[in-house]
Amino acid sequence: MILQHGKSNKNMNHWARFTTICGLLSTLTLTAATSTQAQPQKPVLPKTKPNTEFPVTRQSGTCPKSIRVWTSSRYYEGGGENTVIADTLAIAGASRIVRSGKKLVEFTAPLKKNFASCVGVAKSGEYEFYQFRLQNGNITFRVQLPPDTPANPSQVSAQGIVSSRPYVRWAIAD
């Protein structure tokens, strides 16, 4: 009987360890899932062509006719989320962030040789928060959100570089 009791204690110790390990693993899994959800996911460069075009207003030099971007929106009750990826790699080198905040993100990239002399701007009435400036051998892409109103607060929720192109994700409440 003592041997059987000893075996039972041994089995109980294994069971206690197993339960402890399972508890730790489930805690780690929950923590990892929660922290993953809290961090905005970097967008993936679409396989389709950009869906929006900004005509370039040339002031001098050799300029591209337009600058293209991918835009997407996701609306939900109480607001929406917008993402823009500028296809600057078509006319410039790799982008980098030069300024960022809750309402403003600005990127720059060196223009390709054939457009290095360009001085111009590209903007759209439909996408009033996005603007491109070409000058001094560089392109600057700026996302400037409007001041908050009680009915429509907004803010940049993510920004970065995807495949050497600038992207900004921003949210607005209504």
Backbone bond lengths (Angstrom), bond angles and torsions (degrees), N, CA, C in turn:
res aa  C-N    CA-C-N  psi(-1)  N-CA   C-N-CA  omega(-1)  CA-C   N-CA-C  phi
1 M - - - 1.436 - - 1.524 110.67 -
2 I 1.305 116.66 -38.88 1.454 120.20 179.66 1.516 110.25 -62.93
3 L 1.336 117.28 -41.11 1.457 120.17 177.75 1.521 110.91 -61.79
4 Q 1.320 116.22 -43.78 1.457 119.03 179.49 1.524 110.00 -64.95
5 H 1.305 116.28 -40.27 1.468 119.68 177.81 1.513 110.18 -63.15
6 G 1.338 116.65 -40.55 1.462 121.11 176.89 1.516 111.33 -61.80
7 K 1.335 116.41 -40.62 1.463 120.10 177.58 1.517 110.10 -64.46
8 S 1.311 117.43 -38.74 1.460 121.41 178.96 1.520 110.69 -63.54
9 N 1.318 116.91 -42.92 1.461 120.10 177.92 1.524 110.55 -62.56
10 K 1.332 116.35 -40.86 1.459 120.61 178.82 1.526 110.21 -62.25
11 N 1.332 116.25 -45.50 1.469 120.87 178.23 1.529 110.76 -63.00
12 M 1.322 115.96 -39.59 1.474 120.21 178.87 1.525 110.50 -63.86
13 N 1.350 117.81 -39.18 1.458 121.02 177.77 1.526 110.75 -63.53
14 H 1.324 117.02 -42.88 1.463 120.65 177.57 1.531 110.31 -62.73
15 W 1.333 115.34 -43.52 1.469 120.25 179.69 1.531 110.31 -62.65
16 A 1.322 117.75 -40.63 1.470 121.44 179.57 1.532 110.53 -64.88
17 R 1.332 117.25 -42.10 1.467 120.92 177.34 1.526 110.65 -63.36
18 F 1.334 115.07 -44.75 1.472 119.97 179.91 1.531 110.06 -59.68
19 T 1.317 117.57 -45.54 1.463 121.84 179.56 1.530 110.61 -62.47
20 T 1.308 117.68 -42.36 1.468 122.08 178.74 1.525 111.01 -62.96
21 I 1.339 116.22 -45.28 1.468 120.57 179.85 1.524 110.27 -63.03
22 C 1.334 116.87 -44.33 1.476 120.08 178.45 1.526 110.85 -60.99
23 G 1.310 116.48 -41.11 1.468 120.21 178.30 1.516 111.79 -61.89
24 L 1.337 116.21 -44.15 1.464 120.51 178.57 1.528 111.25 -64.13
25 L 1.333 116.80 -44.39 1.462 120.58 179.15 1.529 111.93 -61.42
26 S 1.324 117.14 -42.36 1.467 118.91 -179.99 1.521 110.72 -67.79
27 T 1.322 118.27 -35.07 1.465 121.31 176.04 1.527 110.54 -64.80
28 L 1.343 116.79 -44.99 1.464 120.42 178.28 1.520 111.59 -63.64
29 T 1.329 117.22 -40.65 1.462 121.08 178.94 1.516 110.29 -63.48
30 L 1.319 117.82 -45.07 1.456 121.76 178.73 1.520 110.73 -63.45
31 T 1.324 117.81 -42.59 1.461 121.95 178.49 1.518 110.89 -63.03
32 A 1.317 117.42 -44.59 1.468 121.30 179.42 1.520 110.63 -63.86
33 A 1.317 117.50 -42.86 1.469 120.64 179.73 1.517 110.60 -64.78
34 T 1.315 117.49 -42.00 1.463 121.28 179.90 1.518 111.05 -65.41
35 S 1.325 118.17 -44.61 1.462 120.12 -178.97 1.519 110.60 -69.67
36 T 1.322 118.71 -31.09 1.463 121.30 177.06 1.519 109.89 -67.93
37 Q 1.326 117.25 -40.92 1.453 120.77 179.64 1.521 110.70 -67.52
38 A 1.296 118.34 -32.88 1.463 121.60 -177.30 1.525 111.85 -71.50
39 Q 1.336 117.57 -24.71 1.451 120.57 -178.55 1.523 109.39 -94.49
40 P 1.353 117.31 124.89 1.454 118.52 179.68 1.530 110.39 -63.54
41 Q 1.324 115.25 139.55 1.453 120.71 -179.78 1.523 110.02 -78.91
42 K 1.309 116.08 138.74 1.457 122.54 176.58 1.533 107.74 -68.31
43 P 1.335 118.40 134.66 1.463 118.63 179.92 1.521 111.52 -68.27
44 V 1.298 114.88 159.10 1.458 122.20 176.43 1.521 106.70 -101.41
45 L 1.324 116.70 137.20 1.451 120.59 178.29 1.532 108.76 -63.43
46 P 1.339 117.36 122.12 1.468 119.42 -178.63 1.532 111.65 -61.55
47 K 1.320 115.95 151.18 1.466 121.50 177.27 1.527 110.70 -83.57
48 T 1.323 116.86 -13.01 1.461 122.03 178.35 1.525 110.23 -85.78
49 K 1.320 116.96 166.68 1.469 121.25 175.72 1.522 108.67 -70.24
50 P 1.336 117.69 155.26 1.465 120.00 176.44 1.536 110.00 -54.39
51 N 1.337 116.09 145.11 1.460 120.87 -174.89 1.526 115.10 -100.30
52 T 1.315 117.65 1.17 1.465 121.19 -179.28 1.521 109.29 -139.22
53 E 1.334 114.87 142.18 1.462 119.92 -177.65 1.528 109.97 -125.86
54 F 1.316 115.51 134.27 1.460 122.45 176.94 1.529 107.93 -109.89
55 P 1.334 118.72 113.85 1.467 119.33 178.44 1.527 110.77 -68.56
56 V 1.327 116.84 140.24 1.463 121.58 179.33 1.526 108.64 -90.44
57 T 1.322 115.97 126.67 1.461 121.88 172.80 1.522 106.53 -93.34
58 R 1.330 115.85 107.59 1.464 122.24 -175.33 1.522 110.39 -82.46
59 Q 1.332 114.98 133.08 1.464 120.97 173.41 1.517 109.83 -101.66
60 S 1.343 116.61 -37.70 1.468 120.80 175.52 1.522 109.45 -165.00
61 G 1.333 115.91 166.52 1.464 121.40 177.47 1.515 112.87 79.08
62 T 1.322 115.38 -172.50 1.459 122.24 178.42 1.524 108.35 -97.08
63 C 1.340 115.61 117.68 1.462 120.87 -175.13 1.524 110.80 -121.25
64 P 1.317 116.89 155.11 1.467 119.46 171.49 1.530 108.55 -69.15
65 K 1.319 116.95 156.11 1.473 120.64 178.97 1.523 111.42 -70.59
66 S 1.328 115.35 -33.25 1.466 119.23 -177.97 1.529 109.98 -157.13
67 I 1.320 114.14 168.45 1.459 122.63 174.45 1.519 105.43 -124.93
68 R 1.306 115.49 131.64 1.457 119.74 -175.72 1.523 111.14 -107.61
69 V 1.330 114.75 149.73 1.464 121.33 -179.68 1.531 109.80 -139.34
70 W 1.320 114.31 156.72 1.457 120.80 169.00 1.520 105.97 -99.03
71 T 1.314 117.09 129.42 1.463 121.22 175.51 1.524 108.30 -123.90
72 S 1.303 115.50 144.37 1.461 120.39 173.55 1.520 108.31 -147.20
73 S 1.317 114.34 149.67 1.465 121.24 179.36 1.516 108.99 -134.06
74 R 1.306 114.39 146.82 1.459 121.76 176.05 1.519 106.18 -133.80
75 Y 1.316 115.47 117.80 1.462 120.05 -177.65 1.518 109.75 -104.39
76 Y 1.303 115.51 146.10 1.448 122.17 177.99 1.513 107.42 -146.57
77 E 1.329 116.12 167.97 1.459 119.86 -178.54 1.529 109.12 -61.12
78 G 1.311 115.45 121.07 1.455 120.47 178.78 1.520 114.65 98.00
79 G 1.337 118.28 0.60 1.456 118.14 178.88 1.510 114.04 161.83
80 G 1.311 114.66 -155.65 1.456 119.83 -178.48 1.513 110.77 -165.51
81 E 1.317 113.91 166.39 1.460 121.47 179.01 1.525 108.12 -129.53
82 N 1.313 116.44 132.89 1.457 122.82 -178.37 1.521 109.79 -120.97
83 T 1.334 115.33 141.84 1.455 120.66 176.61 1.517 108.31 -129.29
84 V 1.322 116.61 136.63 1.457 122.21 175.39 1.523 108.18 -130.22
85 I 1.332 115.49 134.32 1.462 122.41 173.84 1.519 105.78 -124.00
86 A 1.321 117.55 118.76 1.465 121.69 -178.62 1.526 109.85 -88.20
87 D 1.328 116.37 129.82 1.461 121.20 -179.56 1.533 110.16 -84.93
88 T 1.308 116.07 56.44 1.465 120.93 -178.71 1.521 111.89 -69.74
89 L 1.330 118.03 -21.65 1.455 121.01 -178.61 1.533 111.98 -63.13
90 A 1.326 117.23 -19.61 1.463 120.97 177.34 1.532 111.46 -67.22
91 I 1.352 117.19 -26.21 1.477 120.88 -176.18 1.523 113.52 -127.35
92 A 1.328 116.57 -4.13 1.471 119.91 -173.89 1.529 110.34 -145.74
93 G 1.321 115.17 174.00 1.461 121.54 175.59 1.516 110.94 -80.40
94 A 1.316 115.81 -164.28 1.466 122.10 -178.70 1.530 110.66 -64.89
95 S 1.316 115.50 139.55 1.467 122.14 180.00 1.516 111.40 -86.63
96 R 1.328 114.53 159.71 1.463 121.21 172.93 1.520 108.34 -145.31
97 I 1.322 116.13 151.31 1.471 121.52 178.55 1.518 108.40 -78.72
98 V 1.341 116.63 133.07 1.465 120.25 176.05 1.529 112.41 -112.21
99 R 1.350 117.04 -25.57 1.469 120.55 176.57 1.524 108.89 -150.39
100 S 1.322 115.94 145.44 1.456 118.73 174.27 1.519 110.23 -155.28
101 G 1.318 114.24 150.32 1.455 122.17 178.78 1.515 108.73 -164.39
102 K 1.338 116.83 -167.16 1.459 121.31 -177.98 1.530 112.30 -68.72
103 K 1.329 117.06 -28.03 1.464 121.55 -175.20 1.527 114.05 -119.63
104 L 1.322 117.67 -7.21 1.466 120.58 -172.60 1.526 110.80 -141.33
105 V 1.335 115.13 135.95 1.462 120.96 170.30 1.519 106.36 -137.80
106 E 1.330 115.80 134.95 1.462 120.36 -179.24 1.523 109.41 -133.59
107 F 1.334 115.09 133.62 1.459 123.26 -179.92 1.524 108.39 -121.27
108 T 1.317 116.22 156.69 1.455 120.74 173.42 1.525 109.04 -139.85
109 A 1.346 114.16 154.92 1.464 120.63 177.26 1.521 107.89 -154.45
110 P 1.330 118.04 146.77 1.468 120.23 177.99 1.537 110.20 -73.39
111 L 1.326 115.66 132.21 1.461 119.92 177.88 1.523 110.70 -68.37
112 K 1.334 116.10 150.03 1.467 120.34 174.15 1.523 108.19 -65.50
113 K 1.328 116.57 156.27 1.470 122.26 -174.24 1.522 113.32 -50.81
114 N 1.337 117.24 -42.74 1.472 119.67 -176.92 1.529 113.15 -67.38
115 F 1.344 118.88 -15.03 1.462 121.86 178.03 1.530 112.85 -116.62
116 A 1.320 118.67 5.68 1.469 122.30 -175.30 1.526 112.91 -60.57
117 S 1.339 118.32 -26.02 1.463 121.36 -179.31 1.534 112.64 -85.50
118 C 1.310 117.84 -4.10 1.465 121.88 -174.61 1.522 112.64 -66.26
119 V 1.325 114.46 134.55 1.460 122.69 167.36 1.525 104.94 -127.32
120 G 1.314 116.56 115.96 1.451 120.37 -178.16 1.512 111.36 -173.96
121 V 1.336 114.76 178.16 1.467 121.45 178.05 1.519 108.78 -135.55
122 A 1.305 115.18 156.51 1.459 121.67 174.32 1.522 107.54 -137.29
123 K 1.324 114.59 123.88 1.463 119.93 176.62 1.512 108.61 -152.32
124 S 1.323 115.25 168.55 1.455 121.18 -175.93 1.519 109.01 -140.66
125 G 1.324 116.36 140.65 1.464 120.18 176.55 1.513 111.97 -66.12
126 E 1.334 116.07 -33.67 1.461 120.69 -179.26 1.526 111.40 -70.16
127 Y 1.316 116.42 -37.05 1.466 121.89 -179.81 1.529 108.53 -113.90
128 E 1.304 115.04 66.19 1.464 121.20 -172.76 1.526 114.62 -65.14
129 F 1.332 118.06 -17.02 1.462 120.55 -177.43 1.523 112.33 -84.97
130 Y 1.351 117.87 -8.48 1.453 122.49 -176.75 1.521 110.08 -111.63
131 Q 1.341 115.87 136.05 1.465 120.03 178.74 1.524 109.81 -147.79
132 F 1.330 114.49 143.42 1.463 122.27 175.89 1.517 108.81 -117.08
133 R 1.321 116.34 139.41 1.462 122.21 175.55 1.525 107.11 -128.20
134 L 1.315 116.19 129.63 1.464 121.72 179.02 1.520 107.55 -116.79
135 Q 1.315 116.56 120.15 1.463 121.43 179.06 1.515 110.02 -172.40
136 N 1.312 116.35 158.20 1.469 122.60 178.32 1.532 112.80 53.19
137 G 1.336 116.50 33.69 1.454 120.19 177.27 1.515 114.78 76.38
138 N 1.337 117.34 11.06 1.469 121.94 -178.71 1.521 111.25 -130.50
139 I 1.321 114.92 158.49 1.460 121.04 168.87 1.517 106.67 -113.41
140 T 1.327 116.18 137.15 1.454 122.21 176.26 1.520 107.44 -118.33
141 F 1.312 116.28 126.90 1.457 122.54 176.45 1.514 106.72 -110.29
142 R 1.344 115.45 125.41 1.463 121.04 -174.82 1.526 109.66 -126.24
143 V 1.314 115.28 131.28 1.463 121.77 171.31 1.520 105.95 -113.63
144 Q 1.342 115.79 115.23 1.468 122.14 -178.26 1.525 107.76 -122.32
145 L 1.331 116.58 108.61 1.461 120.59 179.54 1.523 110.02 -80.12
146 P 1.324 117.28 153.35 1.466 120.20 -178.53 1.524 111.68 -73.16
147 P 1.328 116.19 162.79 1.473 118.79 175.41 1.534 109.62 -60.50
148 D 1.314 115.65 148.60 1.467 120.01 177.91 1.513 110.85 -66.86
149 T 1.319 114.92 146.70 1.461 122.41 167.89 1.519 105.14 -121.44
150 P 1.321 118.22 161.13 1.470 117.99 178.59 1.535 112.31 -56.84
151 A 1.331 116.86 -31.83 1.461 120.39 -178.20 1.532 113.01 -85.78
152 N 1.327 118.53 -23.64 1.465 121.22 -174.83 1.525 113.59 -138.28
153 P 1.326 117.88 72.53 1.464 118.29 171.84 1.530 109.66 -75.58
154 S 1.335 116.25 147.49 1.463 120.80 178.70 1.517 109.28 -143.64
155 Q 1.339 115.27 159.96 1.459 119.22 174.53 1.513 110.45 -165.79
156 V 1.327 115.15 154.31 1.459 122.36 175.42 1.524 106.94 -71.65
157 S 1.327 116.67 128.45 1.463 120.11 -179.93 1.532 112.49 -105.36
158 A 1.336 117.24 -20.05 1.471 120.50 177.47 1.519 108.76 -162.11
159 Q 1.323 115.65 149.92 1.456 121.12 175.20 1.514 107.95 -154.13
160 G 1.320 115.69 155.70 1.455 118.85 179.72 1.511 111.31 168.54
161 I 1.312 114.09 -160.41 1.457 121.94 -177.93 1.530 107.72 -121.76
162 V 1.331 116.44 131.49 1.458 121.85 174.92 1.526 107.54 -127.82
163 S 1.315 116.64 119.20 1.477 122.36 -177.24 1.528 111.16 52.55
164 S 1.319 117.57 45.79 1.468 126.79 178.70 1.525 114.17 68.47
165 R 1.333 117.78 9.12 1.468 122.67 -179.69 1.526 109.72 -112.27
166 P 1.338 116.86 148.52 1.470 119.56 179.55 1.530 111.95 -78.12
167 Y 1.325 115.80 143.53 1.460 119.43 172.11 1.520 109.64 -136.89
168 V 1.342 114.40 151.33 1.462 121.94 176.19 1.520 107.67 -138.36
169 R 1.314 115.57 135.69 1.466 121.80 171.69 1.520 105.81 -117.17
170 W 1.326 115.86 132.44 1.453 119.24 179.05 1.523 110.11 -140.78
171 A 1.309 115.35 155.37 1.457 121.54 -176.03 1.511 109.76 -124.37
172 I 1.328 113.91 150.58 1.460 120.77 177.46 1.516 108.19 -138.09
173 A 1.316 116.67 141.96 1.468 121.92 177.56 1.519 108.52 -104.93
174 D 1.322 115.04 151.33 1.474 117.80 174.43 1.503 111.25 -136.15
